[in-house]
Amino acid sequence: MLTEESISLAHTFSLTTSLNSKWTESPIDPATSIMDSIWNGAGEFQFPNGWVYAKNDAKFLYLVLDVLADTGNDLGTGDYYWLSFDVDENRGISANKDVNYGLYPGNPNKMGIQKYLGPGVWTGISEPPESKSRIEFGPSPKSATPHRIWKFKIALTEINASLFSLLGLPFTYFGFRVHSTNPALTIDYPANFYQNFSNLTKLYFARKPAPNPSLMGAIIGTVGLIPTSSSVLNAATGRATTTAGYYVEAHNAAFGGVLNFIANSVNLNALIGIGANKYRIMHATPGSATFLPLVSAWTNYRWTGANYIPISFGADVNKQYTLVNPAEEYSIDDLLIQFSTYGMDTGIHRFKVEFFKADGVTPVASAAQVLSLYIDNNVPTVNINSIKHGAVEVSACAIEQIGAGTDGLTFNVTANDPEGNLRAWSFSATYGENQSTAIYSQAYETAVPPGTNWAGVLNFAVPTVPANWRPPLQCAYSFTIQAWARTTNGYGYIGHSSYFRNLTLLV
């Protein structure tokens, strides 16, 4: 599959380009025709003799190589593609990290994956866990003449991509080859990409889906991707619950980390239309009736038509911010403020927005909205209280002989979140070479009724079957307890803690 071949026609271009992927509301099956309306509005750029289209959701990148020049419907005669990703985003080829996709031998609609070992050198091929590819021959939005089209569904986890990092704009680097025997054609974009990653195309992921307007609050429409209407965000508890299948999972979740307040664009544009130019975010701490201005500074990324450039935002001397031009496209559209909750008191914080005309003095009336969020940046407390062999505590680094029959170990652990924002906890053991065994775990969805808080367990005797836990084999073991918080930054859960104890068990 992925071996170097003689090149009938090579196009060499060294200019690095950028591709701005667009959000898709529905997953795209690679078998779906490029002429289907689901591809409308895809991000695109032109390469020699073709086009690239891109859309993404929170789990997959949907990519198309529309090869206008490949007009020979000769599948099976040697046509193939390579599609490489710079997994660690360092613009260099990293052995056993960066990946290359291509056709699986003997099956034109089956994708293979391999890792780079160095420039132009790869591991063997295997089937990727989730990614898929499909071919199509026919017209496309760019040409009515039937031609070859390669379509991909790339799992973001396979290329180490995430939409939810707030450290910067989410992106990846990629390069590709398309090869045809009739007509004789080989296009590498960029030139020699498989030997040098320095000129790979930069692909920016979309991370701004449009929630149903009925779910959005009047002014602060969403916190990250989580809507603020009463059907999602409980004003009394300050916690959010999204429906199954929504972009972001939240089960009676508190908030923490760095938060983005994103405006209801319809109402925001209406306010701009009547003269709103400046605004102020007002904030009341837990138990306080007094609202004070919230001051923060952040960077958003504005699309120039070819690239994203960072734009800095901050409050003026009046602790007000200036509304951006709604016609401009940003990585996070309609972003009112980005601020850190680290250091804030745990509890319900309240927020509201005030609008003013350009003088910063004349108020502009807006819909009343007070947003209540339960802020909690504490991580769960975890501890292995005891590991006993019979009635005797087994200390760390001990070498313990486990007898025959029912002899074994018993455990007592703590996985507790006093604020009631525990999502899950687990107790397990690792041993040998990359081996592990689950001992006990609990998750919020099955531990308590929906909508209630859950603190987890304190001084909990771990139940095992049989009552005395026996090791699978004689080895050194690391017993680990982990716990995850039911706290979200609006893009995903955050907050994790762990604790371990190492023993050697002889059987």
VOGU-3710 file (C-alpha; in Angstrom, 3 decimals, decimal comma):
1> mlteesisla> 0,000/0,000/0,000  2,200/2,784/1,268  5,453/2,318/-0,616  7,254/4,858/-2,771  6,497/4,530/-6,488  7,820/6,192/-9,618  6,042/9,470/-10,208  4,416/10,025/-13,585  3,673/13,659/-12,904  4,731/15,562/-9,802
11> htfslttsln> 3,459/18,973/-8,737  5,786/20,813/-6,409  4,548/23,678/-4,288  6,206/24,983/-1,132  3,660/27,585/-0,057  2,047/26,680/3,276  -1,706/27,204/3,191  -4,451/27,096/5,805  -7,815/25,362/5,748  -10,641/26,557/7,947
21> skwtespidp> -12,882/23,603/8,768  -16,590/24,260/9,322  -18,904/22,727/11,883  -21,336/19,998/10,889  -24,497/19,551/12,909  -24,785/15,903/11,844  -22,145/13,189/11,437  -21,156/12,606/7,801  -20,966/9,047/6,512  -18,013/8,793/4,089
31> atsimdsiwn> -20,330/6,938/1,710  -22,448/10,102/1,356  -22,007/11,795/-2,016  -20,050/15,024/-2,161  -23,118/16,492/-3,910  -25,259/15,928/-0,817  -26,384/19,095/0,976  -24,653/17,990/4,177  -21,398/19,202/2,574  -22,786/22,687/1,934
41> gagefqfpng> -20,655/25,392/3,543  -17,603/23,170/4,049  -14,238/24,844/4,471  -12,217/24,563/1,286  -8,950/25,389/-0,430  -7,502/24,622/-3,842  -4,522/22,392/-4,523  -3,063/21,613/-7,972  -5,809/19,965/-10,050  -8,284/19,720/-7,197
51> wvyakndakf> -9,865/20,942/-3,973  -9,948/19,979/-0,304  -13,168/20,267/1,722  -13,350/20,008/5,508  -15,994/19,835/8,189  -15,798/18,563/11,739  -17,799/17,903/14,856  -16,576/17,174/18,373  -15,409/13,653/17,451  -14,443/13,494/13,771
61> lylvldvlad> -12,811/15,432/10,955  -14,647/14,925/7,654  -12,248/15,549/4,768  -12,582/15,307/0,977  -9,884/15,285/-1,697  -11,721/16,336/-4,858  -9,256/15,396/-7,616  -10,645/17,208/-10,683  -7,767/16,029/-12,902  -8,346/12,298/-12,265
71> tgndlgtgdy> -11,060/11,636/-14,868  -10,281/7,948/-15,356  -12,742/5,620/-13,661  -10,139/2,884/-13,315  -10,295/1,807/-9,717  -8,153/-1,237/-9,069  -5,353/-0,269/-11,454  -3,192/1,299/-8,783  -5,015/4,473/-7,763  -4,318/5,331/-4,138
81> ywlsfdvden> -3,942/8,120/-1,590  -1,714/8,945/1,364  -3,006/11,215/4,123  -0,537/12,220/6,851  -1,019/14,113/10,117  1,548/15,791/12,354  0,144/14,330/15,569  2,391/16,253/17,969  2,111/19,468/15,897  5,855/20,175/15,965
91> rgisankdvn> 6,240/20,588/12,175  8,669/17,674/12,159  8,416/13,917/11,628  8,247/12,233/15,037  8,844/8,489/15,093  5,962/6,373/16,420  3,742/9,448/16,836  2,847/10,952/13,479  0,420/8,925/11,360  -0,256/8,147/7,717
101> yglypgnpnk> -3,513/6,788/6,321  -3,846/4,939/3,010  -5,664/2,184/1,196  -5,711/-1,235/2,815  -4,213/-3,802/0,418  -6,817/-5,369/-1,824  -9,716/-3,277/-0,588  -10,236/0,190/-2,131  -12,854/1,180/0,472  -10,931/0,012/3,509
111> mgiqkylgpg> -8,595/2,420/5,289  -5,237/1,514/6,777  -3,122/3,401/9,282  0,598/3,348/10,065  3,023/5,474/12,061  6,059/7,274/10,775  9,447/5,887/11,769  11,287/8,675/9,978  11,192/10,600/6,680  9,517/8,356/4,124
121> vwtgiseppe> 9,645/5,330/6,471  6,644/3,804/8,220  5,571/0,937/10,447  3,392/-1,849/9,131  -0,242/-1,228/8,319  -3,255/-1,905/10,518  -6,915/-0,990/10,482  -7,658/2,245/12,383  -10,022/1,957/15,374  -12,642/4,405/14,074
131> sksriefgps> -11,508/6,240/10,944  -12,905/5,281/7,534  -12,524/6,217/3,871  -14,642/5,833/0,737  -14,129/6,531/-2,948  -16,520/8,247/-5,312  -16,432/8,837/-9,070  -18,721/11,522/-10,398  -19,347/15,266/-10,469  -18,577/17,612/-7,595
141> pksatphriw> -19,458/21,212/-6,744  -16,283/22,288/-8,586  -16,705/20,297/-11,813  -19,562/18,599/-13,649  -17,081/16,267/-15,372  -16,963/12,919/-13,530  -13,699/12,465/-11,657  -12,110/10,716/-8,651  -13,114/11,858/-5,136  -11,571/10,522/-1,904
151> kfkialtein> -13,651/10,958/1,277  -12,513/10,504/4,884  -13,884/10,303/8,397  -10,913/10,807/10,736  -11,305/10,215/14,476  -9,833/13,187/16,338  -8,449/10,857/18,995  -6,339/9,061/16,372  -4,562/12,292/15,400  -4,372/13,598/18,981
161> aslfsllglp> -6,694/16,512/18,203  -9,062/18,157/20,671  -11,501/21,023/20,254  -11,633/21,779/23,932  -8,184/23,058/24,785  -8,315/26,697/25,822  -4,542/27,084/25,506  -4,963/28,214/21,927  -6,823/27,707/18,674  -7,370/23,981/17,964
171> ftyfgfrvhs> -5,623/22,840/14,776  -3,650/20,095/13,102  -1,133/19,880/10,231  -1,686/17,532/7,287  -0,324/16,594/3,880  -1,453/14,164/1,206  -0,712/12,322/-2,013  -3,246/11,349/-4,689  -2,063/8,945/-7,381  -3,723/7,821/-10,595
181> tnpaltidyp> -2,539/5,529/-13,394  -5,076/6,779/-15,976  -4,393/9,579/-16,480  -0,831/9,272/-15,164  -0,880/11,618/-12,198  0,753/11,938/-8,812  0,184/15,020/-6,685  2,022/15,542/-3,404  0,736/18,464/-1,385  2,888/20,009/-0,170
191> anfyqnfsnl> 5,889/18,732/-2,139  7,783/15,930/-0,363  5,470/16,211/2,660  6,244/12,609/3,680  9,924/13,492/4,055  9,578/16,958/5,577  6,658/18,261/7,648  7,764/21,898/7,686  5,312/23,009/4,974  2,245/20,952/5,904
201> tklyfarkpa> -1,156/22,580/5,535  -2,560/23,946/8,781  -6,172/22,926/9,395  -8,155/24,895/11,962  -10,993/22,989/13,608  -14,404/24,567/14,005  -15,599/24,680/17,611  -18,688/26,845/17,356  -21,840/24,821/16,756  -25,103/26,715/16,841
211> pnpslmgaii> -27,278/25,361/19,662  -31,019/25,429/19,198  -32,015/29,073/19,840  -34,721/27,871/22,225  -31,983/26,497/24,502  -30,000/29,737/24,642  -30,274/32,414/27,293  -31,379/35,899/26,316  -27,940/37,565/26,458  -25,350/35,014/27,610
221> gtvgliptss> -26,542/32,308/25,251  -24,039/29,621/26,190  -21,155/28,930/28,546  -18,728/27,336/26,120  -21,019/24,956/24,258  -23,504/24,523/27,110  -26,748/26,476/26,642  -28,037/28,618/29,497  -31,806/28,233/29,186  -33,712/26,909/32,189
231> svlnaatgra> -34,156/23,532/30,464  -30,374/23,009/30,634  -29,083/25,196/33,462  -30,831/24,981/36,833  -30,893/28,526/38,225  -31,425/27,269/41,776  -28,410/24,936/41,801  -26,203/26,548/39,143  -25,605/23,134/37,558  -26,224/22,031/33,956
241> tttagyyvea> -27,654/18,889/32,371  -27,519/18,316/28,623  -29,516/15,761/26,687  -28,027/12,511/25,404  -26,118/13,025/22,171  -25,502/16,739/22,720  -22,068/18,147/21,790  -20,989/18,265/25,431  -21,871/15,758/28,148  -23,076/17,339/31,386
251> hnaafggvln> -24,990/15,544/34,132  -25,966/17,997/36,861  -22,508/19,475/36,295  -20,862/22,342/38,116  -18,568/24,797/36,317  -14,866/25,522/36,665  -11,626/26,253/34,881  -11,580/28,944/32,200  -15,065/29,897/31,005  -16,279/31,478/27,771
261> fiansvnlna> -19,493/33,494/27,902  -20,929/33,484/24,371  -23,743/35,836/23,419  -27,100/34,978/21,906  -26,165/36,309/18,463  -29,718/37,196/17,405  -30,341/39,357/20,459  -26,800/40,751/20,422  -27,132/41,887/16,793  -30,479/43,505/17,639
271> ligigankyr> -28,772/45,454/20,439  -26,007/46,554/18,079  -28,722/47,701/15,685  -30,093/50,127/18,278  -26,716/51,560/19,159  -25,084/49,195/21,647  -21,307/49,532/21,356  -19,890/48,778/24,812  -20,813/46,371/27,569  -19,873/45,398/31,081
281> imhatpgsat> -19,981/41,963/32,757  -21,313/42,217/36,312  -20,535/39,554/38,903  -21,835/38,698/42,383  -19,974/36,243/44,590  -21,729/33,497/46,617  -24,083/34,952/49,208  -23,583/38,547/48,058  -26,319/40,802/46,685  -23,762/43,250/45,236
291> flplvsawtn> -22,744/43,049/41,573  -19,309/44,397/40,638  -17,607/44,604/37,220  -15,733/41,470/36,150  -12,415/42,394/34,543  -10,497/39,990/32,327  -8,216/39,905/29,286  -8,220/37,260/26,587  -7,289/36,446/22,997  -9,699/35,456/20,260
301> yrwtganyip> -8,680/34,541/16,712  -10,050/36,446/13,706  -10,244/34,775/10,304  -8,626/36,902/7,563  -9,759/34,740/4,668  -6,509/32,775/4,622  -5,483/32,431/8,245  -6,464/33,138/11,838  -4,695/35,988/13,594  -4,785/36,592/17,372
311> isfgadvnkq> -6,707/39,633/18,578  -6,346/40,809/22,177  -9,338/41,963/24,207  -9,579/43,627/27,597  -11,523/46,126/29,669  -11,078/49,885/29,331  -10,695/52,337/32,226  -14,445/52,125/32,809  -14,217/48,307/33,046  -16,171/48,029/29,816
321> ytlvnpaeey> -15,529/46,028/26,651  -16,179/47,030/23,046  -18,467/44,877/20,918  -16,796/43,449/17,802  -18,104/43,834/14,273  -20,639/40,985/13,854  -19,584/40,617/10,199  -16,109/39,481/11,231  -15,514/35,773/11,754  -13,748/34,624/14,898
331> siddlliqfs> -12,677/31,261/16,203  -15,262/31,830/18,924  -17,991/34,036/17,509  -19,968/36,341/19,804  -17,510/35,855/22,673  -18,413/38,306/25,447  -15,680/37,365/27,898  -13,183/34,653/28,705  -12,130/34,474/32,347  -10,553/32,118/34,852
341> tygmdtgihr> -12,569/30,817/37,796  -9,476/29,493/39,588  -9,268/31,225/42,944  -12,981/31,994/43,069  -14,931/30,833/46,102  -16,819/27,578/45,696  -20,554/28,160/45,390  -23,152/29,890/43,238  -21,855/32,941/41,373  -24,214/35,259/39,491
351> fkveffkadg> -23,518/37,178/36,288  -25,330/39,705/34,123  -24,468/42,006/31,195  -25,063/45,763/30,875  -24,901/47,519/27,483  -23,991/51,106/26,628  -23,677/53,326/23,597  -20,257/54,376/22,272  -19,884/57,084/24,932  -19,806/54,354/27,600
361> vtpvasaaqv> -22,384/56,296/29,608  -25,736/56,057/27,859  -27,348/52,705/28,710  -28,991/50,465/26,102  -31,899/48,462/27,498  -31,602/44,697/27,081  -33,511/41,611/28,148  -33,107/40,821/31,836  -30,877/37,827/32,508  -29,034/36,790/35,641
371> lslyidnnvp> -26,895/33,728/35,047  -26,258/31,501/38,089  -23,315/29,093/37,955  -22,046/26,789/40,678  -18,265/27,249/40,540  -16,161/24,398/41,925  -12,483/23,912/41,119  -11,820/21,441/43,916  -10,794/17,971/42,811  -12,146/14,895/44,605
381> tvninsikhg> -10,275/13,528/47,605  -8,906/10,023/47,045  -7,033/7,693/49,343  -6,259/4,024/49,841  -7,073/3,852/53,529  -5,936/0,281/53,933  -4,868/-2,847/52,122  -5,035/-5,802/54,480  -3,936/-9,393/54,341  -6,188/-10,927/56,924
391> avevsacaie> -6,150/-8,469/59,842  -2,690/-7,094/59,046  -2,098/-3,876/57,090  0,125/-4,362/54,018  2,387/-1,348/53,748  3,741/0,168/50,555  6,640/-1,747/48,938  5,883/-4,848/51,001  6,459/-8,314/49,569  3,454/-10,381/50,611
401> qigagtdglt> 2,902/-14,114/50,292  -0,686/-14,965/49,310  -1,694/-18,436/50,401  -3,740/-21,020/48,574  -7,520/-21,371/48,495  -9,508/-18,274/49,500  -6,590/-16,315/50,936  -6,229/-12,797/49,569  -6,443/-9,054/50,235  -9,177/-6,677/51,387
411> fnvtandpeg> -9,359/-2,952/50,623  -10,766/0,217/52,168  -10,769/3,425/50,087  -12,052/6,993/49,925  -13,238/8,764/46,773  -15,116/11,787/47,988  -16,206/15,197/46,746  -17,752/17,190/49,629  -19,512/19,580/47,214  -21,357/16,644/45,649
421> nlrawsfsat> -19,746/17,044/42,220  -18,252/13,575/41,781  -18,613/12,051/38,303  -16,962/8,653/38,746  -14,308/6,754/40,635  -12,441/3,505/40,086  -10,101/1,180/41,942  -7,808/-1,032/39,883  -4,410/-2,682/39,739  -1,710/-2,671/37,083
431> ygenqstaiy> 0,994/-5,301/36,853  3,417/-7,009/34,538  3,823/-5,484/31,089  0,884/-3,211/30,309  -1,588/-5,473/32,117  -4,360/-4,287/34,383  -7,357/-5,563/36,274  -10,432/-3,623/37,355  -11,439/-4,204/40,980  -14,371/-1,833/41,609
441> sqayetavpp> -15,882/1,348/40,190  -18,926/3,601/40,419  -20,345/6,292/38,103  -22,781/9,116/38,742  -25,336/7,891/36,197  -25,884/4,602/38,037  -24,991/5,576/41,601  -27,719/8,157/42,292  -30,968/9,434/40,734  -30,561/12,038/37,950
451> gtnwagvlnf> -30,348/15,645/39,114  -29,048/14,878/42,580  -25,587/15,573/43,934  -23,148/12,769/44,665  -20,220/12,953/47,067  -18,986/9,386/46,501  -17,640/7,195/49,314  -15,717/7,578/52,583  -13,887/4,701/54,285  -15,472/2,326/51,821
461> avptvpanwr> -14,867/-1,423/52,090  -14,370/-2,440/48,469  -16,540/-5,448/47,671  -14,812/-8,180/45,701  -15,731/-11,663/44,535  -14,482/-13,743/46,262  -14,462/-11,681/49,446  -10,665/-11,850/49,561  -9,183/-10,458/46,339  -6,627/-12,763/44,759
471> pplqcaysft> -3,967/-11,538/42,285  -4,107/-12,971/38,743  -0,447/-14,011/38,975  2,711/-13,518/41,008  4,006/-10,043/40,230  4,557/-6,485/41,426  1,240/-4,607/41,611  0,294/-0,954/41,655  -3,116/-0,422/43,247  -4,628/2,863/42,070
481> iqawarttng> -7,741/4,790/43,004  -8,889/7,529/40,629  -11,769/9,994/40,780  -13,169/12,460/38,266  -15,121/15,619/39,027  -18,528/16,386/37,551  -17,280/19,857/36,669  -17,228/21,332/33,163  -15,565/24,287/31,466  -18,338/24,288/28,889
491> ygyighssyf> -16,400/22,070/26,481  -15,846/18,949/28,560  -15,349/17,627/32,073  -12,290/18,778/34,019  -10,790/17,781/37,365  -9,150/14,453/38,234  -7,191/13,003/41,136  -5,430/9,706/41,822  -3,535/7,824/44,536  -1,603/4,552/44,369
501> rnltllv> 0,210/2,003/46,514  2,753/-0,514/45,191  3,133/-4,064/46,488  4,723/-7,315/45,408  2,425/-10,316/45,717  3,710/-13,879/45,740  1,323/-16,719/44,993
//
